Amino acid sequence: MDSKESFEVKAYQTSGSENCQKVVAKEEDKREDTIKKLTKLYKEILQTIGEDPERQGLMKTPMRAAKALYYFSHGYGVKLPDLLNGAIFNEDHDEMVIVKDIEMFSLCEHHLVPIYGHVSIGYLPNKQVLGLSKLARVVEMYSRRLQVQERMTKQIAEAITLAINPTGVGVVIEATHMCMSMRGVQKINSKTITSCMIGVFRDDPKTREEFLSLIQHNRSKL
């Protein structure tokens, strides 16, 4: 991952709108090329499982599936400095900041089926705070990839640590894995909970307890 100094440098340094348009056009060409390749592969998959991709109900399915997979995995094309885009603010605030129940959708890297649930993030600022919506965008960046929940939890925590160097960070994810619900053991009510604690969230039991208590607090009582 890029060093902290990279957050102070714009990801794209352009001299005007013409250069911006070139960057956008290049990204669009890349998108179209990727979707074209995926469409061909999905057509082959349909044929391999015994379907007829030319029948009415499936004629557009390969392209629809290609566009869907491109969206589901668009996190690979997002870079953290671009995502934060200067939304780091100097504030003399040293109390806990929490954004809870951030909706999350991802794909299990083992079976390519959905993982969905909620992410709660807390941190103790160290002279800097992050725009609240950026916490949700960090979740989106890492969830829109092929994932395992354990790794994603750690990636989110480490990204926030790198961005603003807080005194501590806590991330908790509670999710349903369709690879357990619709195949294999088929336990439809099971949920997986993972956590990553950094800094005082890991070292100080009282801080950790406060964070866990607040994210479990009944939403209607807040």
ZISUL-V470108 format. One record per residue. N is the residue number from 1. RES is the residue in one letter. PHI is phi in radians with two decimals (none if undefined). BURIAL is + if it has 24 or more other ideal C-beta (glycine too) atoms within 12 Angstrom, else -. Layout:
n:N res:RES phi:PHI burial:BURIAL
n:N res:RES phi:PHI burial:BURIAL
//
This chain:
n:1 res:M phi:none burial:-
n:2 res:D phi:-1.11 burial:-
n:3 res:S phi:-1.22 burial:-
n:4 res:K phi:-1.07 burial:-
n:5 res:E phi:-1.05 burial:-
n:6 res:S phi:-1.15 burial:-
n:7 res:F phi:-1.20 burial:+
n:8 res:E phi:-1.59 burial:-
n:9 res:V phi:-2.02 burial:-
n:10 res:K phi:-1.16 burial:-
n:11 res:A phi:-1.16 burial:-
n:12 res:Y phi:-2.09 burial:-
n:13 res:Q phi:-1.77 burial:-
n:14 res:T phi:-2.03 burial:-
n:15 res:S phi:-1.59 burial:-
n:16 res:G phi:3.09 burial:-
n:17 res:S phi:-1.12 burial:-
n:18 res:E phi:-1.08 burial:-
n:19 res:N phi:-1.16 burial:-
n:20 res:C phi:-1.03 burial:-
n:21 res:Q phi:-1.11 burial:-
n:22 res:K phi:-1.15 burial:-
n:23 res:V phi:-1.12 burial:-
n:24 res:V phi:-1.09 burial:-
n:25 res:A phi:-1.09 burial:-
n:26 res:K phi:-1.11 burial:-
n:27 res:E phi:-1.15 burial:-
n:28 res:E phi:-1.17 burial:-
n:29 res:D phi:-1.09 burial:-
n:30 res:K phi:-1.11 burial:-
n:31 res:R phi:-1.07 burial:-
n:32 res:E phi:-1.11 burial:-
n:33 res:D phi:-1.15 burial:-
n:34 res:T phi:-1.13 burial:-
n:35 res:I phi:-1.13 burial:+
n:36 res:K phi:-1.07 burial:-
n:37 res:K phi:-1.16 burial:-
n:38 res:L phi:-1.14 burial:+
n:39 res:T phi:-1.04 burial:+
n:40 res:K phi:-1.06 burial:-
n:41 res:L phi:-1.17 burial:-
n:42 res:Y phi:-1.14 burial:+
n:43 res:K phi:-1.09 burial:+
n:44 res:E phi:-1.14 burial:-
n:45 res:I phi:-1.09 burial:-
n:46 res:L phi:-1.04 burial:+
n:47 res:Q phi:-1.12 burial:-
n:48 res:T phi:-1.15 burial:-
n:49 res:I phi:-1.51 burial:-
n:50 res:G phi:1.71 burial:-
n:51 res:E phi:-1.63 burial:-
n:52 res:D phi:-1.89 burial:-
n:53 res:P phi:-1.17 burial:+
n:54 res:E phi:-1.66 burial:-
n:55 res:R phi:-1.28 burial:-
n:56 res:Q phi:-0.94 burial:-
n:57 res:G phi:-1.22 burial:-
n:58 res:L phi:-2.01 burial:-
n:59 res:M phi:-1.01 burial:-
n:60 res:K phi:-1.78 burial:-
n:61 res:T phi:-1.08 burial:+
n:62 res:P phi:-0.99 burial:+
n:63 res:M phi:-1.24 burial:+
n:64 res:R phi:-1.07 burial:-
n:65 res:A phi:-1.12 burial:+
n:66 res:A phi:-1.11 burial:+
n:67 res:K phi:-1.14 burial:-
n:68 res:A phi:-1.14 burial:-
n:69 res:L phi:-1.13 burial:+
n:70 res:Y phi:-1.06 burial:+
n:71 res:Y phi:-1.20 burial:-
n:72 res:F phi:-1.06 burial:+
n:73 res:S phi:-1.99 burial:+
n:74 res:H phi:-1.22 burial:+
n:75 res:G phi:-1.09 burial:+
n:76 res:Y phi:-1.10 burial:-
n:77 res:G phi:-1.60 burial:-
n:78 res:V phi:-1.78 burial:+
n:79 res:K phi:-1.89 burial:-
n:80 res:L phi:-1.01 burial:+
n:81 res:P phi:-1.04 burial:+
n:82 res:D phi:-1.15 burial:-
n:83 res:L phi:-1.11 burial:+
n:84 res:L phi:-1.23 burial:+
n:85 res:N phi:0.84 burial:-
n:86 res:G phi:1.41 burial:-
n:87 res:A phi:-1.47 burial:-
n:88 res:I phi:-2.06 burial:+
n:89 res:F phi:-2.14 burial:-
n:90 res:N phi:-1.38 burial:-
n:91 res:E phi:-2.48 burial:-
n:92 res:D phi:-1.53 burial:-
n:93 res:H phi:-2.08 burial:-
n:94 res:D phi:-2.13 burial:-
n:95 res:E phi:-1.80 burial:-
n:96 res:M phi:-1.10 burial:+
n:97 res:V phi:-1.99 burial:+
n:98 res:I phi:-2.31 burial:+
n:99 res:V phi:-2.12 burial:+
n:100 res:K phi:-1.96 burial:+
n:101 res:D phi:1.02 burial:+
n:102 res:I phi:-1.31 burial:+
n:103 res:E phi:-1.15 burial:-
n:104 res:M phi:-2.38 burial:+
n:105 res:F phi:-2.30 burial:+
n:106 res:S phi:-2.56 burial:+
n:107 res:L phi:-2.17 burial:+
n:108 res:C phi:-1.14 burial:+
n:109 res:E phi:-1.30 burial:-
n:110 res:H phi:-1.52 burial:-
n:111 res:H phi:-2.25 burial:-
n:112 res:L phi:1.03 burial:-
n:113 res:V phi:-2.06 burial:-
n:114 res:P phi:-1.17 burial:+
n:115 res:I phi:-2.08 burial:+
n:116 res:Y phi:-2.51 burial:+
n:117 res:G phi:3.02 burial:+
n:118 res:H phi:-2.35 burial:+
n:119 res:V phi:-2.09 burial:+
n:120 res:S phi:-2.08 burial:+
n:121 res:I phi:-2.21 burial:+
n:122 res:G phi:-2.38 burial:+
n:123 res:Y phi:-2.64 burial:+
n:124 res:L phi:-1.83 burial:+
n:125 res:P phi:-1.11 burial:+
n:126 res:N phi:-2.25 burial:+
n:127 res:K phi:1.33 burial:-
n:128 res:Q phi:-2.42 burial:+
n:129 res:V phi:-2.18 burial:+
n:130 res:L phi:-1.90 burial:+
n:131 res:G phi:-0.89 burial:-
n:132 res:L phi:-1.02 burial:-
n:133 res:S phi:-1.14 burial:-
n:134 res:K phi:-1.20 burial:+
n:135 res:L phi:-1.10 burial:+
n:136 res:A phi:-1.15 burial:+
n:137 res:R phi:-1.24 burial:+
n:138 res:V phi:-1.11 burial:+
n:139 res:V phi:-1.03 burial:+
n:140 res:E phi:-1.08 burial:+
n:141 res:M phi:-1.05 burial:+
n:142 res:Y phi:-1.48 burial:+
n:143 res:S phi:-1.34 burial:+
n:144 res:R phi:-1.50 burial:+
n:145 res:R phi:-2.55 burial:+
n:146 res:L phi:-1.26 burial:+
n:147 res:Q phi:-2.44 burial:+
n:148 res:V phi:-2.06 burial:+
n:149 res:Q phi:-1.08 burial:+
n:150 res:E phi:-1.06 burial:-
n:151 res:R phi:-1.17 burial:-
n:152 res:M phi:-1.05 burial:+
n:153 res:T phi:-1.01 burial:+
n:154 res:K phi:-1.20 burial:+
n:155 res:Q phi:-1.08 burial:+
n:156 res:I phi:-1.10 burial:+
n:157 res:A phi:-1.11 burial:+
n:158 res:E phi:-1.22 burial:+
n:159 res:A phi:-1.12 burial:+
n:160 res:I phi:-1.18 burial:+
n:161 res:T phi:-1.08 burial:+
n:162 res:L phi:-1.14 burial:+
n:163 res:A phi:-1.20 burial:+
n:164 res:I phi:-2.26 burial:+
n:165 res:N phi:0.84 burial:+
n:166 res:P phi:-1.27 burial:+
n:167 res:T phi:-1.17 burial:+
n:168 res:G phi:-2.94 burial:+
n:169 res:V phi:-2.41 burial:+
n:170 res:G phi:-2.29 burial:+
n:171 res:V phi:-2.31 burial:+
n:172 res:V phi:-2.24 burial:+
n:173 res:I phi:-2.12 burial:+
n:174 res:E phi:-2.08 burial:+
n:175 res:A phi:-2.52 burial:+
n:176 res:T phi:-1.80 burial:+
n:177 res:H phi:-1.92 burial:+
n:178 res:M phi:-1.17 burial:+
n:179 res:C phi:-1.19 burial:+
n:180 res:M phi:-1.70 burial:+
n:181 res:S phi:-1.61 burial:-
n:182 res:M phi:-1.85 burial:-
n:183 res:R phi:-2.63 burial:-
n:184 res:G phi:1.03 burial:-
n:185 res:V phi:-1.29 burial:-
n:186 res:Q phi:0.92 burial:-
n:187 res:K phi:-1.74 burial:-
n:188 res:I phi:-1.29 burial:-
n:189 res:N phi:-1.77 burial:-
n:190 res:S phi:-1.33 burial:-
n:191 res:K phi:-2.30 burial:-
n:192 res:T phi:-1.96 burial:+
n:193 res:I phi:-2.06 burial:-
n:194 res:T phi:-2.24 burial:+
n:195 res:S phi:-2.46 burial:+
n:196 res:C phi:-2.43 burial:+
n:197 res:M phi:-2.07 burial:+
n:198 res:I phi:-2.22 burial:+
n:199 res:G phi:1.18 burial:+
n:200 res:V phi:-1.14 burial:+
n:201 res:F phi:-1.15 burial:+
n:202 res:R phi:-1.59 burial:-
n:203 res:D phi:-1.51 burial:-
n:204 res:D phi:-1.92 burial:-
n:205 res:P phi:-1.01 burial:-
n:206 res:K phi:-1.18 burial:-
n:207 res:T phi:-1.12 burial:+
n:208 res:R phi:-1.09 burial:+
n:209 res:E phi:-1.12 burial:-
n:210 res:E phi:-1.07 burial:-
n:211 res:F phi:-1.06 burial:+
n:212 res:L phi:-1.12 burial:+
n:213 res:S phi:-1.17 burial:-
n:214 res:L phi:-1.19 burial:+
n:215 res:I phi:-1.33 burial:+
n:216 res:Q phi:-1.61 burial:-
n:217 res:H phi:-1.08 burial:-
n:218 res:N phi:-0.98 burial:-
n:219 res:R phi:-0.98 burial:-
n:220 res:S phi:-1.20 burial:-
n:221 res:K phi:-1.63 burial:-
n:222 res:L phi:-1.37 burial:-
//
